[in-house]
Amino acid sequence: METIEKKVIPDKELRNKVRFITFIIPEFARAYKMDKQEAYLYLKKYGGLDYLFEHWWALHTDNPFWTIRSLYKICYRNGGPR
């Protein structure tokens, strides 16, 4: 019988980063009435993901409302249409 191994991300900081990013993208999508894939592509195209990856440590300590608003501002400044 084949066993399924559970893959674990060994680095706690990396695990926290992944958790935060996978939490905030759907929240951004919900706030701006997008589906998750559309939100991801929007954030990627207009620099929101770069900002999120670079500043996640500070952003995760703030209220998600302000993080989402900051992501919107970054994207808007980089030519985002919404």
C-alpha positions, 0 to 999 in steps of 0.5 A: 500500500502506498503511503502519502507523505505530508510535505511540511515547510520547515522554516517557520518564517516561510510558513507564516509568510505563505499563510499570510499571503494566501489569506490576504489575496482572497481578502483583496479579491473579496474587497474589490469584487474579483475572483481569486485568480483575477486578484492574483493577476491584478496584484502581479501585474501592478506591483502589489505582489512585489510589495506584499512579498517585500513588506509582508512582515510589517503588513501582517501585524496590521489590520487586514483592511489597511493591508488591502488598502495599501495594496490597492494604492500601490497597484493604482500608482502603478497603473491599476485601473480600479 
